[in-house]
Structure formats: structure tokens, C-alpha cells
Amino acid sequence: MAKILVTGGCGYIGSHTLVDLIENGFDVICVDNNSRSNPLILKGVEEITGKSVKNYKVDLCNYDDTYAIFQENRDIAGIVHFAAYKAVGESVEKPLMYFENNLVSLINLLKCVQEFNIPWFVFSSSCTVYGNPDNSIVTEETPTKPAESPYGYTKQMGEGMLRDFQKSNPQTQVILLRYFNPVGAHPSIQIGELPIGKPQNLVPAITQTAIGKLPKMTVFGNDYHTRDGSCVRDFIHVSDIANAHTLAIKYLQDGKSENGVEVFNLGTGNGVTVLEAVKAFEKVSGLKLNYEIGARRAGDVISIYANNDKAKSKLGWDPKFGLDDMMLTAWQWELKLKKDEQMFSEPKSQLN
Ligand code: WQD
């Protein structure tokens, strides 16, 4: 069975993608320096799949260490590349750290793709490349706009680097997956999101407030020109996002890729407001969330959601989870983290 290298496989989307690839018959290895993830999440992957996944604890910014992985694994058929910093606010404060980490790691990886002739490359991109779109519902042809943050700029640059690389290395086929807002946890509740520090994203902020880790949550603005004044997003279950990666690899494996680089939007196609997301959480949890309406957050896109026809028709992608499932699994995961507080709290120094 084809071996897939998953970078950032100890992360949120990466760990869910390991599960989906294994369940679809792929052999997987992981590269993750655990600077922003916990290798113990691989125990959850093993719980679900019965497979133990090897993690190379390597910083992809170190070329020699990255090269050594490919020397040791001559049978890598494809790469799914998640490893990157992704906190929008932090990227504004530390742009050079984001440019260095997110771009040097990609360059080192592509040097190895060239050296070892790896045929399939799937890149973790984001709807953030669209900036504030003129029309809320975006297709893959919607023009990208100047990124709202250095994080978003590294995604735009990553896509551009991959297009130029593929032109000069036609033996490698590339797929760019633009995620909308990944939320929720695997239905087994064995893996889920492990935000570091105070969560920046909406759903972990909701669940951490509900569990009492945060005193209250702020809705950043309710005076936007939307149906209830709060921003509109396309929330998509992380397991649906994971399955799209497996389908992208299969698409490349079946030789269906055209013109070397293809882009796919990964969203449900449903726009949901922040306040509607809060209400959905209250419904599935049976709790009243302690939130206040605050000022708008700088850099926020007002309204964006996906036209996902292309992923559905060309990849055969069929997102299964609805908003209630997303909120319920996110809540169940938060409850599990509280119940097993020791599960992920071991000091990193004790981890292998
Ligand atoms: C969603 C909405 C906030 C927190 C970013 C990146 C994207 C991806 C996901 C990495 C906004 C509002 C949030 C809170 C709130 N990054 N909100 N109170 O900004 O759409 O997307 O994160 O994979 O690439 O661009 O996600 O969850 O931060 O915000 O009101 O405490 O929720 O203002 O309208 P975003 P988000």
C-alpha cells in the first residue's frame, strides 16, 4: 500500500487525516517537531485505527534532518503538508517568525520532493487567501486578495511557490486544499483540537468558556452588515476535511490530476453567523454560554463561505457532518479533556 508522509501529523487536522488515510488503506508516517503539538495524540490515532504511527520529531526548517527522513523512506509516494504556524494574531506580531517557519520548511520539503521524485503533494491552504471577498460565496476562481495577515500571506506564497515548483518539476502533481473553518472532533472523541494557550478560534473559545476554563467569551462585533450583525463563516467538521485529503491523494494516485496543480475549496457551502454558532452550541450542550458582545477584531473577514461544487464533483467529496455534530463533538472532546486532565498535561520533557 502506498506510503504517505504527513507533516504536522500530531496537529489538529493532521491527526484526523492520519486516521482517514489509515482507514482507507494507506501506510503513513508523521513528521512533527511537536513545537505546537503533543505526540500523545498519536495514541488516540492508534486507539481509533489499531495502527501505531511513527513520528519523526524533526524541524522541517533543518534541511539535513528532513533529507534523512527521505533517505530512510525511499517508498514515500505522497506528502500531505500541514506543518506550519497558523495563529493569525501572532503572525501580525511576529511576521518574520511566520515567514521563516512556514516558508523555509516548505522549501526544504520541496528540495526533497525534487531529489527523491515524489509524485504527489497535497498542501494545506486556507480560505484566508481570498481576503475579504466582494461576494461572500467564493469559488476556486474567485480572485485572491492581499492577505489580511502574515499568516495568510504565507499561505498565498506557499501556493505560488508550489505552482512555480510544479512547472519546473512536472513529474510531481500538486493539490491545494483551501479550508474554511475546521471545527469539531473525531466522533470517537479519541482525538480533537488541543489549542495552545488562550484559544484564538471561535469554537475552542466557546467550549473552554462552557467548561469553565475561561470566565466568558466575547463575540467580536454584532454591527456588521449581516443577517444578525455578526460575521459569517463556513464551519466544516475536521473529519470531513480529513477525508478530503484522502480523496485528494486517491485523485492523484488515479492519475486524474490535470495541468499539474489543482485547487479545491473545503467548506460545507453553508454560511453560519458567529451568533448562530453560539446558539447551536447552547442547543446541543443544553448550557447557556456566558458571552458578551465586544468590539470588532482587526483583520476579520466580514462574510465568507464556500462554493464546494468542484471538490464534490472532481474528488467525490461529500461532507457528512452538520453544525450540531460539529458543536457536539467539540463539546464532548472538551469534556473528555477535563475528565482526563492528565491525558495531555505531561510536561513535554517527559515525552519521547
Ligand atoms: C471566526 C469568527 C471572529 C473568537 C482563521 C484563519 C483561518 C483558519 C481559522 C487556521 C470571526 C469570531 C472568534 C472569539 C469571536 N486558521 N470570534 N470570538 O478568523 O475565520 O479563520 O482561523 O487554520 O485560516 O484565517 O477563525 O475562529 O478565529 O474566527 O467572535 O473568541 O469568530 O471574530 O468572526 P477565522 P476564528
Residues whose N, C-alpha, C, O or C-beta is under 5 A from the ligand:
A	BS01	WQD	K86 S126 T128 F180 Q200 N201 L202 V203 A205 T218 V219 F220 C231 V274 R297 D300 V301
